[in-house]
């Protein structure tokens, strides 16, 4: 289908979207009346400013095309600094574990993955799976001790030390691939919304947990396992007899730096899920389609909340 025909579909798609979502969207807007009328007015003003800022940013990208190449570095650098400022120890542990998982995933998927973005996404994701399996084994062996975890992570980091250069090269290749497909104005329009949504989800990930499930179950199991140095089931909570992989990773976090490390480490699944959509978009459609799809995922309120809450 030609670009002209595709562009003609945009007004119809927008009209259909507004018609389908107007009522539930207004219901969510009404929520901001509860704290007081000023909050509702401020929220509407913020939405208007956000929309205006997006259009202005599209204009900036058009006037300064070289700016596009800096977007991945600015985005990643900002959030790395954000996490290091508010939870430095937990973030450093998460980076350390992420590096080890990258090496584990490379061993498993090195001959399967093709592009730099596939390797940056699928290798650490697979490594987290292997790490969960290893942690499960350590739990059965009654080896949930902080010193055991630190020794294993240190040995793994030394074994995979040459992957630091690989990571740098993959990042550069991924940046080149980004520049090739990120010039579309639609993606520029998404970026400002994506930035604000990511700040919101990061704030939740860095805050003490208040959601019912983690406080009542998931963190309870993980803390119990860490305190007893094994996968010790709790008779009054039957689900602790069958721990989920993510609860095993929470246990790793509690052994290293408590709740903060547990939340920061598992928050990595959220950007990895979004990047997986980019991979699907590149494989089946275009690079821009994958980027926009990932932005729609990350800015959906329910998904953004689920991605940042420890559950």
Residue frames relative to the residue before (quaternion, step in Angstrom):
aa qw qx qy qz dx dy dz
X 1.0000 0.0000 0.0000 0.0000 0.00 0.00 0.00
X 0.4723 -0.7024 0.4540 0.2782 3.57 -0.82 0.98
X 0.6392 -0.5367 0.3926 0.3863 3.53 -1.30 0.42
X 0.6062 0.5634 -0.3565 0.4336 3.57 1.09 -0.70
X 0.6732 0.4834 -0.2939 0.4761 3.58 0.92 -0.91
X 0.6435 0.5187 -0.3281 0.4573 3.59 1.00 -0.78
X 0.6566 0.5107 -0.3189 0.4543 3.59 0.95 -0.83
X 0.6268 0.5433 -0.3372 0.4453 3.57 1.11 -0.59
X 0.6316 0.5493 -0.3293 0.4370 3.58 1.19 -0.46
X 0.5300 0.6696 -0.4055 0.3259 3.60 1.15 -0.51
X 0.6668 0.4874 -0.3390 0.4504 3.68 0.77 -0.85
X 0.6496 0.5113 -0.3204 0.4624 3.60 0.99 -0.80
X 0.6508 0.5137 -0.3164 0.4609 3.58 0.98 -0.83
X 0.6522 0.5096 -0.3126 0.4660 3.59 0.96 -0.85
X 0.6584 0.5103 -0.3130 0.4563 3.58 0.92 -0.90
X 0.6565 0.5041 -0.3087 0.4686 3.58 0.96 -0.86
X 0.6502 0.5245 -0.3155 0.4501 3.59 0.94 -0.87
X 0.6572 0.5048 -0.3069 0.4681 3.57 0.92 -0.91
X 0.6621 0.5172 -0.3078 0.4465 3.59 0.94 -0.91
X 0.7077 0.4677 -0.2674 0.4571 3.59 0.94 -0.86
X 0.7949 0.3524 -0.1583 0.4678 3.59 0.93 -0.87
X 0.4387 0.7357 -0.4512 0.2504 3.62 1.20 -0.24
X 0.6976 0.4881 -0.2916 0.4359 3.61 0.81 -0.96
X 0.7051 0.4212 -0.2995 0.4856 3.68 0.75 -0.87
X 0.6168 0.5409 -0.3619 0.4427 3.59 1.07 -0.64
X 0.6518 0.4969 -0.3244 0.4722 3.59 0.97 -0.77
X 0.5928 0.5607 -0.3608 0.4517 3.59 1.09 -0.67
X 0.6729 0.4771 -0.2962 0.4815 3.58 0.96 -0.80
X 0.6142 0.5370 -0.3511 0.4596 3.59 1.05 -0.66
X 0.6349 0.5534 -0.3237 0.4311 3.57 1.01 -0.83
X 0.5223 0.6423 -0.4107 0.3820 3.58 1.19 -0.47
X 0.6858 0.5067 -0.2872 0.4365 3.57 1.01 -0.78
X 0.5207 0.5983 -0.4355 0.4257 3.58 1.25 0.17
X 0.5609 0.6509 -0.3867 0.3350 3.60 1.13 -0.58
X 0.6907 0.4486 -0.3203 0.4681 3.66 0.81 -0.80
X 0.7166 -0.3630 0.2602 0.5357 3.60 1.18 -0.53
X 0.6418 -0.5615 0.3530 0.3850 3.60 -1.13 0.55
X 0.5990 0.5761 -0.3740 0.4116 3.59 1.08 -0.59
X 0.6314 0.5392 -0.3409 0.4409 3.58 1.02 -0.75
X 0.6330 0.5310 -0.3276 0.4583 3.57 1.03 -0.78
X 0.6699 0.4905 -0.2948 0.4729 3.57 0.93 -0.89
X 0.6498 0.5161 -0.3139 0.4614 3.56 0.99 -0.84
X 0.6544 0.5202 -0.3139 0.4502 3.56 0.99 -0.84
X 0.6484 0.5004 -0.3189 0.4770 3.59 0.95 -0.84
X 0.6498 0.5131 -0.3137 0.4648 3.57 1.01 -0.81
X 0.6351 0.5279 -0.3230 0.4622 3.56 1.07 -0.80
X 0.6439 0.5180 -0.3229 0.4613 3.60 0.96 -0.82
X 0.6521 0.5066 -0.3146 0.4681 3.58 0.96 -0.85
X 0.6593 0.4985 -0.3066 0.4721 3.58 0.97 -0.86
X 0.6347 0.5351 -0.3296 0.4496 3.57 1.04 -0.76
X 0.6541 0.5004 -0.3081 0.4762 3.57 0.96 -0.86
X 0.6586 0.5015 -0.3088 0.4685 3.59 0.94 -0.88
X 0.6460 0.5284 -0.3165 0.4508 3.57 1.00 -0.83
X 0.6258 0.5411 -0.3368 0.4495 3.57 1.04 -0.73
X 0.6731 0.4830 -0.2995 0.4732 3.57 0.90 -0.89
X 0.6372 0.5134 -0.3314 0.4696 3.58 1.03 -0.73
X 0.6497 0.5123 -0.3271 0.4566 3.57 1.00 -0.73
X 0.5925 0.5463 -0.3595 0.4704 3.59 1.08 -0.67
X 0.6450 0.5139 -0.3099 0.4732 3.55 1.01 -0.85
X 0.6424 0.5228 -0.3224 0.4583 3.61 0.94 -0.83
X 0.6583 0.5058 -0.3128 0.4614 3.60 0.93 -0.86
X 0.6493 0.5132 -0.3178 0.4626 3.57 1.07 -0.70
X 0.6864 0.4701 -0.2790 0.4796 3.59 1.04 -0.79
X 0.7856 0.1936 -0.0907 0.5806 3.59 1.08 -0.72
X 0.1613 -0.8324 0.5217 0.0945 3.63 0.28 1.18
X 0.6092 0.5735 -0.3581 0.4144 3.61 1.07 -0.66
X 0.5376 0.6425 -0.3960 0.3761 3.58 1.22 -0.43
X 0.5714 0.6273 -0.3754 0.3729 3.59 1.10 -0.73
X 0.6528 0.5438 -0.3181 0.4208 3.58 0.96 -0.86
X 0.6846 0.4902 -0.2848 0.4582 3.60 1.16 -0.54
X 0.4816 0.7148 -0.4223 0.2807 3.59 1.18 -0.35
X 0.6767 0.4744 -0.3335 0.4538 3.67 0.78 -0.81
X 0.6588 0.5094 -0.3177 0.4534 3.60 0.96 -0.80
X 0.6642 0.4957 -0.3108 0.4653 3.59 0.93 -0.87
X 0.6611 0.5143 -0.3093 0.4503 3.57 0.90 -0.94
X 0.7054 0.4513 -0.2654 0.4777 3.58 0.79 -1.04
X 0.6626 0.5204 -0.3095 0.4408 3.58 0.94 -0.86
X 0.6387 0.5312 -0.3320 0.4467 3.57 0.97 -0.83
X 0.7373 0.4253 -0.2557 0.4583 3.59 0.75 -0.99
X 0.5729 0.5470 -0.3871 0.4720 3.58 1.15 -0.45
X 0.6695 0.4808 -0.2923 0.4849 3.58 0.93 -0.90
X 0.6076 0.5704 -0.3360 0.4388 3.58 1.08 -0.79
X 0.7075 0.4430 -0.2578 0.4865 3.57 0.86 -0.97
X 0.6532 0.5119 -0.3250 0.4535 3.59 0.96 -0.78
X 0.6413 0.5290 -0.3309 0.4466 3.59 1.06 -0.68
X 0.7784 0.3710 -0.1890 0.4698 3.58 0.81 -0.98
X 0.8004 0.0557 -0.0313 0.5961 3.62 1.09 -0.58
X 0.0789 -0.8670 0.4890 0.0554 3.61 0.60 1.11
X 0.6906 0.4761 -0.3007 0.4538 3.59 0.81 -0.95
X 0.6674 0.4984 -0.3007 0.4645 3.59 0.88 -0.93
X 0.6566 0.5110 -0.3112 0.4593 3.59 0.98 -0.81
X 0.6519 0.5050 -0.3208 0.4659 3.59 0.95 -0.79
X 0.6248 0.5136 -0.3344 0.4839 3.57 1.03 -0.72
X 0.6565 0.5128 -0.3122 0.4567 3.59 0.93 -0.89
X 0.6464 0.5053 -0.3195 0.4741 3.60 1.00 -0.77
X 0.6256 0.5362 -0.3207 0.4672 3.56 1.02 -0.82
X 0.6813 0.4679 -0.2797 0.4885 3.57 0.87 -0.96
X 0.6337 0.5401 -0.3320 0.4434 3.58 1.00 -0.79
X 0.6375 0.5218 -0.3219 0.4665 3.56 1.04 -0.77
X 0.6482 0.5025 -0.3120 0.4796 3.57 1.00 -0.82
X 0.6617 0.5030 -0.3064 0.4639 3.59 0.94 -0.86
X 0.5880 0.5580 -0.3607 0.4613 3.58 1.10 -0.65
X 0.6764 0.4877 -0.2924 0.4682 3.58 0.94 -0.86
X 0.6428 0.5133 -0.3248 0.4668 3.59 0.99 -0.80
X 0.6748 0.4964 -0.2920 0.4615 3.56 0.95 -0.86
X 0.6171 0.5394 -0.3478 0.4554 3.55 1.08 -0.66
X 0.6297 0.5298 -0.3344 0.4593 3.57 1.00 -0.76
X 0.7248 0.4529 -0.2454 0.4575 3.58 0.97 -0.86
X 0.8252 0.2482 -0.0806 0.5009 3.59 0.89 -0.96
X 0.3170 0.8059 -0.4665 0.1802 3.57 1.25 0.14
X 0.7399 0.4048 -0.2280 0.4865 3.59 1.00 -0.75
X 0.6437 0.5390 -0.3183 0.4403 3.58 1.24 -0.16
X 0.7007 0.4713 -0.2725 0.4612 3.57 0.85 -0.96
X 0.2979 -0.7820 0.5313 0.1319 3.54 -1.13 0.72
X 0.8051 0.2856 -0.1549 0.4962 3.58 0.38 -1.22
X 0.6577 -0.5034 0.3858 0.4064 3.54 -1.32 0.31
X 0.6605 0.5063 -0.3203 0.4525 3.59 0.96 -0.79
X 0.5983 0.5432 -0.3600 0.4662 3.60 1.06 -0.64
X 0.6892 0.4841 -0.2862 0.4569 3.56 0.88 -0.90
X 0.6665 0.4937 -0.3023 0.4697 3.59 1.01 -0.77
X 0.7088 0.4430 -0.2526 0.4874 3.58 1.18 -0.52
X 0.7770 0.3971 -0.2002 0.4454 3.55 0.66 -1.13
X 0.6114 0.5605 -0.3697 0.4188 3.60 1.02 -0.61
X 0.7130 0.4099 -0.2960 0.4858 3.68 0.70 -0.84
X 0.6072 0.5518 -0.3637 0.4411 3.61 1.08 -0.63
X 0.6661 0.4743 -0.2967 0.4932 3.57 0.95 -0.87
X 0.6318 0.5481 -0.3295 0.4380 3.57 1.02 -0.77
X 0.6194 0.5294 -0.3428 0.4675 3.59 1.05 -0.70
X 0.6264 0.5307 -0.3311 0.4651 3.57 1.08 -0.69
X 0.6642 0.4873 -0.2976 0.4825 3.57 0.95 -0.87
X 0.6317 0.5328 -0.3334 0.4538 3.57 1.03 -0.76
X 0.6215 0.5305 -0.3412 0.4647 3.59 1.03 -0.73
X 0.6505 0.5119 -0.3147 0.4646 3.58 0.97 -0.85
X 0.6507 0.5082 -0.3152 0.4680 3.58 0.99 -0.82
X 0.6569 0.5079 -0.3087 0.4640 3.56 0.96 -0.87
X 0.6084 0.5458 -0.3474 0.4595 3.59 1.08 -0.71
X 0.6585 0.5086 -0.2988 0.4674 3.56 0.99 -0.89
X 0.6459 0.5115 -0.3190 0.4683 3.58 0.98 -0.82
X 0.6347 0.5366 -0.3279 0.4491 3.56 1.06 -0.73
X 0.6520 0.5014 -0.3122 0.4755 3.57 1.02 -0.78
X 0.7062 0.4489 -0.2516 0.4862 3.56 1.15 -0.70
X 0.4520 -0.7070 0.4376 0.3230 3.63 1.29 0.18
X 0.4836 0.6818 -0.4146 0.3596 3.58 1.02 0.80
X 0.3443 0.7249 -0.5211 0.2907 3.59 1.04 0.67
X 0.3124 0.7072 -0.5644 0.2896 3.53 0.22 1.37
X 0.5810 -0.6152 0.4015 0.3503 3.54 -1.01 0.82
X 0.6665 0.5132 -0.3199 0.4359 3.59 0.89 -0.86
X 0.6124 0.5393 -0.3530 0.4577 3.61 1.08 -0.67
X 0.6610 0.5049 -0.3046 0.4641 3.59 0.92 -0.92
X 0.6740 0.5000 -0.3075 0.4484 3.58 0.87 -0.92
X 0.6390 0.5166 -0.3290 0.4654 3.60 0.99 -0.78
X 0.6726 0.4957 -0.3017 0.4591 3.59 0.87 -0.91
X 0.6612 0.4973 -0.3102 0.4684 3.59 0.96 -0.85
X 0.6460 0.5197 -0.3222 0.4570 3.59 1.00 -0.79
X 0.6580 0.4991 -0.3083 0.4722 3.57 0.92 -0.88
X 0.6642 0.5023 -0.3075 0.4604 3.59 0.93 -0.87
X 0.6516 0.5148 -0.3224 0.4543 3.59 0.95 -0.84
X 0.6428 0.5035 -0.3217 0.4794 3.59 1.03 -0.74
X 0.6570 0.5149 -0.3114 0.4542 3.58 0.97 -0.82
X 0.7641 0.3492 -0.1787 0.5122 3.57 1.06 -0.77
X 0.2881 0.8160 -0.4761 0.1561 3.60 1.24 0.22
X 0.6421 0.5366 -0.3361 0.4323 3.61 1.05 -0.65
X 0.5450 0.6203 -0.4011 0.3967 3.57 1.23 -0.23
X 0.4904 0.6501 -0.4456 0.3719 3.61 1.21 -0.24
X 0.6628 0.4784 -0.3035 0.4895 3.58 0.98 -0.79
X 0.6218 0.5388 -0.3362 0.4583 3.58 1.04 -0.76
X 0.6330 0.5345 -0.3232 0.4574 3.57 0.99 -0.84
X 0.6540 0.5130 -0.3101 0.4614 3.56 0.93 -0.90
X 0.6787 0.4863 -0.2956 0.4642 3.59 0.88 -0.90
X 0.6498 0.5126 -0.3191 0.4617 3.59 0.99 -0.80
X 0.6249 0.5376 -0.3378 0.4543 3.58 1.01 -0.77
X 0.6629 0.5024 -0.3073 0.4623 3.57 0.93 -0.85
X 0.6564 0.4964 -0.3081 0.4773 3.58 0.98 -0.82
X 0.6483 0.5084 -0.3211 0.4671 3.58 1.01 -0.77
X 0.6152 0.5373 -0.3448 0.4626 3.58 1.06 -0.68
X 0.6461 0.5098 -0.3212 0.4685 3.60 0.97 -0.83
X 0.6535 0.4992 -0.3118 0.4759 3.58 1.01 -0.77
X 0.6176 0.5467 -0.3401 0.4517 3.57 1.08 -0.69
X 0.6597 0.5160 -0.3122 0.4483 3.57 0.86 -0.96
X 0.6539 0.5456 -0.3138 0.4198 3.57 1.03 -0.78
X 0.8075 0.2636 -0.1293 0.5116 3.60 1.09 -0.56
X 0.6272 0.5900 -0.3258 0.3904 3.61 1.22 -0.02
X 0.4931 0.6920 -0.4242 0.3131 3.61 1.19 0.06
X 0.4757 0.6824 -0.4402 0.3380 3.59 1.22 -0.27
X 0.5085 -0.6710 0.4423 0.3092 3.65 -0.82 0.93
X 0.5822 0.5915 -0.3801 0.4083 3.59 1.10 -0.62
X 0.6579 0.4869 -0.3106 0.4833 3.57 1.00 -0.78
X 0.6177 0.5380 -0.3416 0.4609 3.58 1.03 -0.71
X 0.6305 0.5312 -0.3216 0.4657 3.57 1.09 -0.74
X 0.6720 0.5088 -0.2905 0.4530 3.58 1.06 -0.76
X 0.5927 0.6529 -0.3698 0.2928 3.57 1.00 -0.80
X 0.6668 0.5031 -0.3193 0.4476 3.58 0.88 -0.89
X 0.6491 0.5009 -0.3106 0.4810 3.58 0.98 -0.85
X 0.6448 0.5266 -0.3184 0.4534 3.57 0.98 -0.84
X 0.6363 0.5358 -0.3260 0.4491 3.57 0.98 -0.83
X 0.6803 0.4858 -0.2916 0.4650 3.59 0.86 -0.97
X 0.6608 0.5050 -0.3132 0.4585 3.60 0.93 -0.87
X 0.6626 0.5044 -0.3093 0.4592 3.59 1.01 -0.79
X 0.5975 0.5361 -0.3581 0.4768 3.59 1.08 -0.66
X 0.6570 0.5184 -0.3114 0.4502 3.58 0.93 -0.89
X 0.6936 0.4619 -0.2896 0.4709 3.59 0.85 -0.92
X 0.6267 0.5308 -0.3408 0.4575 3.59 1.04 -0.69
X 0.6185 0.5396 -0.3419 0.4576 3.59 1.05 -0.73
X 0.6471 0.5027 -0.3203 0.4753 3.58 1.01 -0.79
X 0.6608 0.5180 -0.3086 0.4470 3.58 0.95 -0.89
X 0.7230 0.4389 -0.2423 0.4754 3.59 1.07 -0.71
X 0.6106 0.5581 -0.3467 0.4421 3.58 1.27 -0.17
X 0.6065 -0.5235 0.4288 0.4174 3.61 -1.19 0.39
X 0.5135 -0.6856 0.4283 0.2879 3.56 -0.91 0.93
X 0.0539 -0.8003 0.5969 0.0162 3.58 -0.97 0.90
X 0.4762 0.6733 -0.4491 0.3440 3.62 1.23 -0.15
X 0.6085 -0.6192 0.3593 0.3423 3.57 -1.00 0.86
X 0.7017 0.5023 -0.2993 0.4070 3.61 0.66 -1.07
X 0.6908 0.4575 -0.3170 0.4615 3.66 0.74 -0.86
X 0.6842 0.4944 -0.2955 0.4475 3.57 0.88 -0.96
X 0.7434 0.4241 -0.2221 0.4670 3.59 1.01 -0.81
X 0.8230 0.2103 -0.0780 0.5219 3.58 1.04 -0.68
X 0.7729 0.4278 -0.2508 0.3959 3.56 0.21 -1.33
X 0.7187 0.4141 -0.2566 0.4961 3.60 0.80 -0.95
X 0.5792 0.5766 -0.3767 0.4361 3.58 1.13 -0.57
X 0.6530 0.5018 -0.3109 0.4745 3.58 0.94 -0.90
X 0.6910 0.5042 -0.2932 0.4270 3.55 0.76 -1.08
X 0.6620 0.4957 -0.3083 0.4701 3.57 0.93 -0.86
X 0.6345 0.5316 -0.3224 0.4592 3.58 1.04 -0.78
X 0.6512 0.5084 -0.3140 0.4678 3.58 0.95 -0.89
X 0.6723 0.5028 -0.3003 0.4529 3.58 0.90 -0.92
X 0.6771 0.5024 -0.2978 0.4478 3.59 0.93 -0.85
X 0.7491 0.3742 -0.2095 0.5050 3.58 1.07 -0.73
X 0.4258 -0.7553 0.4174 0.2721 3.60 1.37 0.15
X 0.7515 0.2762 -0.1932 0.5671 3.58 1.17 0.50
X 0.5660 -0.5452 0.4683 0.4038 3.56 -1.31 0.04
X 0.0843 0.8174 -0.5541 0.1333 3.52 0.42 1.31
X 0.3329 -0.7726 0.5093 0.1813 3.57 -0.43 1.22
X 0.3373 -0.7160 0.5816 0.1880 3.53 -1.25 0.65
X 0.4432 -0.7436 0.4335 0.2502 3.57 -0.49 1.21
X 0.7143 0.4494 -0.2601 0.4692 3.60 1.04 -0.72
X 0.7161 0.2946 -0.2332 0.5883 3.61 1.32 0.03
X 0.2532 -0.8369 0.4613 0.1508 3.62 0.22 1.25
X 0.6140 0.5741 -0.3659 0.3993 3.61 1.03 -0.66
X 0.5575 0.6066 -0.3978 0.4038 3.60 1.19 -0.34
X 0.5506 0.5983 -0.3965 0.4262 3.61 1.25 -0.18
X 0.7735 0.2252 -0.1254 0.5790 3.59 1.21 -0.43
X 0.0791 -0.8476 0.5231 0.0402 3.62 0.48 1.14
X 0.4333 -0.6733 0.5397 0.2601 3.52 -1.11 0.76
X 0.6552 -0.5136 0.3710 0.4115 3.56 -1.23 0.44
X 0.6659 0.5095 -0.3223 0.4394 3.57 0.92 -0.85
X 0.6266 0.5195 -0.3461 0.4666 3.60 1.09 -0.58
X 0.5886 0.5461 -0.3589 0.4760 3.56 1.18 -0.55
X 0.6640 0.4813 -0.2997 0.4874 3.59 1.02 -0.78
X 0.5812 0.5464 -0.3748 0.4724 3.60 1.11 -0.57
X 0.6268 0.5432 -0.3323 0.4490 3.57 1.00 -0.84
X 0.6177 0.5348 -0.3333 0.4705 3.56 1.03 -0.80
X 0.6623 0.5070 -0.3020 0.4616 3.57 0.94 -0.89
X 0.6635 0.5026 -0.3080 0.4608 3.59 0.93 -0.85
X 0.6323 0.5288 -0.3360 0.4557 3.58 1.06 -0.64
X 0.7302 0.4462 -0.2359 0.4605 3.58 1.04 -0.77
X 0.8248 -0.1249 0.1354 0.5345 3.59 0.68 -1.07
X 0.6572 -0.5516 0.3173 0.4039 3.57 1.08 0.61
X 0.8338 -0.2415 0.1693 0.4667 3.51 -1.32 -0.44
X 0.6183 0.5734 -0.3525 0.4057 3.59 0.97 -0.82
X 0.6801 0.4760 -0.2891 0.4767 3.58 0.90 -0.92
X 0.6188 0.5473 -0.3428 0.4472 3.58 1.04 -0.74
X 0.7002 0.4672 -0.2749 0.4647 3.58 0.90 -0.90
X 0.6732 0.4991 -0.3092 0.4496 3.59 0.87 -0.92
X 0.6500 0.5280 -0.3228 0.4410 3.58 0.96 -0.87
X 0.7486 0.4049 -0.2379 0.4680 3.59 0.74 -0.99
X 0.5050 0.6297 -0.4266 0.4081 3.61 1.24 -0.21
X 0.5310 0.6488 -0.3950 0.3756 3.59 1.21 -0.47
X 0.5805 0.5979 -0.3833 0.3983 3.61 1.11 -0.54
X 0.6142 0.5829 -0.3528 0.3981 3.60 1.07 -0.67
X 0.7111 0.4063 -0.2800 0.5008 3.67 0.72 -0.90
X 0.6126 0.5413 -0.3606 0.4491 3.60 1.06 -0.60
X 0.6313 0.5158 -0.3299 0.4759 3.59 1.06 -0.69
X 0.6531 0.5045 -0.3142 0.4693 3.58 0.97 -0.83
X 0.6606 0.4961 -0.3092 0.4710 3.59 0.96 -0.82
X 0.5835 0.5666 -0.3740 0.4457 3.60 1.12 -0.54
X 0.6297 0.5160 -0.3341 0.4751 3.59 1.09 -0.67
X 0.6016 0.5424 -0.3563 0.4658 3.58 1.07 -0.67
X 0.6433 0.5232 -0.3178 0.4599 3.58 0.99 -0.84
X 0.6512 0.5040 -0.3174 0.4703 3.58 0.96 -0.85
X 0.6517 0.5241 -0.3139 0.4496 3.56 0.97 -0.85
X 0.6665 0.4931 -0.3053 0.4684 3.56 0.98 -0.79
X 0.6727 0.5124 -0.3020 0.4401 3.56 1.00 -0.80
X 0.8100 0.3021 -0.1228 0.4874 3.58 0.89 -0.94
X 0.7899 0.2376 -0.1275 0.5507 3.60 1.07 -0.53
X 0.6561 -0.4225 0.3508 0.5177 3.59 -0.40 -1.26
X 0.6848 -0.4784 0.3443 0.4286 3.54 -1.26 0.22
X 0.6517 0.5218 -0.3181 0.4492 3.58 0.99 -0.84
X 0.6146 0.5549 -0.3481 0.4396 3.59 1.02 -0.76
X 0.6608 0.5036 -0.3075 0.4639 3.57 0.97 -0.81
X 0.6520 0.5159 -0.3154 0.4575 3.58 0.96 -0.84
X 0.6760 0.4812 -0.2945 0.4741 3.57 0.89 -0.93
X 0.6308 0.5316 -0.3333 0.4565 3.59 1.00 -0.76
X 0.6521 0.5028 -0.3111 0.4745 3.57 0.99 -0.83
X 0.6402 0.5201 -0.3249 0.4626 3.59 1.03 -0.77
X 0.6428 0.5128 -0.3252 0.4671 3.60 0.99 -0.79
X 0.6264 0.5243 -0.3353 0.4694 3.58 1.05 -0.73
X 0.7361 0.4580 -0.2469 0.4330 3.57 0.71 -1.12
X 0.7216 0.4270 -0.2575 0.4802 3.61 1.11 -0.54
X 0.4731 0.6303 -0.4679 0.4001 3.61 1.23 0.08
X 0.4881 -0.7201 0.3870 0.3056 3.63 -0.43 1.15
X 0.6765 0.4945 -0.3155 0.4453 3.59 0.80 -0.93
X 0.6846 0.4772 -0.2901 0.4686 3.58 0.90 -0.93
X 0.6228 0.5386 -0.3378 0.4560 3.58 1.01 -0.78
X 0.6604 0.4918 -0.3069 0.4773 3.57 0.98 -0.83
X 0.6549 0.5104 -0.3130 0.4610 3.60 0.91 -0.90
X 0.6745 0.5139 -0.3022 0.4355 3.57 1.00 -0.79
X 0.7476 0.3976 -0.2166 0.4859 3.58 1.12 -0.53
X 0.6251 0.5095 -0.3406 0.4834 3.60 1.27 -0.19
X 0.4629 -0.7009 0.4744 0.2634 3.56 -0.94 0.90
X 0.4799 0.6345 -0.4846 0.3636 3.58 0.02 1.30
